[in-house]
Amino acid sequence: MAPPNSPPKKSQAWSWRSKAFRGLAYQGIALALIALVVWFLAHNTLLNMRVRGIQSGFDFLTQSAGFSIGESLYAFDSSESYLRAFGVGISNTLRVALLGIVLATVLGTLIGVGRFSRNALVRGLCLTYVELFRNIPLLLQLLMWYLLLTEVLPAATEAWQLGPFFLSKGGLNFPIPIWATGHVWAAAALVLGLALTVLYRGWARRRFEATGQPPSLYLVPLAIVLTSTLLGWLLGGAPTAMDVPHKGDFAIENGGALTPEFTAVLLGLTVYTTAFIAEVVRAGIMSVPRGQGEAAAALGLSRSQEVRLVTLPQALRVIIPPLTNQYLNLTKNSSLAVAIGYPDVVSIANTAMNQTGRAVECIAIVMLVYLTLSLSTSMLMNWYNARAAIKER
């Protein structure tokens, strides 16, 4: 008689008596049923659309859009295709989502750390911020910011001016550099500087673990990035030409501009998500045993060094998973921008749907865009979570 833990024979491995074989069979049957249901729904939908004379397919993407887009990162003309219009919408969604993630992370971390300040006023202000903005629906906040920007601010002809900056109902106008080869060199040097800071931070942490001497994890990396960028700018000829805005007869002309719609969406998403990230950071810090802070003080570390070198690195294993959820929420909440007229991918899809009648296709494109963004964010944060996890030795 074979021992109870002995591996099954090859003849038994493909038998219904094998638990592994039954598991694979059940999974195959489940996948087949799911595929059958999806096929039935798709076939039934296409059949009903054909009976009612409703066209289907993605061939409309190559047709002329016939509408203009008020805000885009690159030039778009109404005679161009729907595919390029969707590209503009996706770029607008990415722009507000990425900027919102960066700003909300920085502000949320500061407010979360501020909840533990020894100053009662700072603690109270941080608590008030969190309780105020996380309990007001995001849509109402977007409308509030948009009304403030379009109703309270003066007209463009009477714009508030601070140096070369103008603020009015038309948005925020600011100087921008006139593109030159030197800017390409500066951008390449910036990327190189960021890579060098990653190497420095790894070396500094290993040195801290070996010697116990706290490194400068902020001043030195900042100096590396600024120095490398400055050198690249100098090597590229040090271009200084700027496109400066000025008051015209009816509007602010030249320079760069942030429209009221973009500014309202960015402010709303950032302010709202910051409150949740602050609570995530606070919970992560509270998960670190108090003895860690006492040990850091015994080593002579200052309060800021304790937070940067001891508390936050240990809190990251608790912070990162819920922080990922907040990033996903911010990206998906950007779809509410359609309520104030910001031309994101949802707004472009609505316009294309009304003009072409391809509702299923337009909705499918929007779903694919947000699914891709969400999965990409999850993969990136899971990779970072694996790197930040504390490894037992």
PyMOL commands that set and color helices and strands:
alter all, ss='L'
color gray80, all
select helices_A, chain A and resi 10-13+19-51+59-62+82-114+120-133+138-152+156-158+181-211+219-235+260-286+290-298+303-340+345-356+359-388
alter helices_A, ss='H'
color red, helices_A
select strands_A, chain A and resi 160-162+165-168+171-174+176-177+242-243+246-247+252-253+256-258
alter strands_A, ss='S'
color yellow, strands_A
deselect
rebuild
show_as cartoon
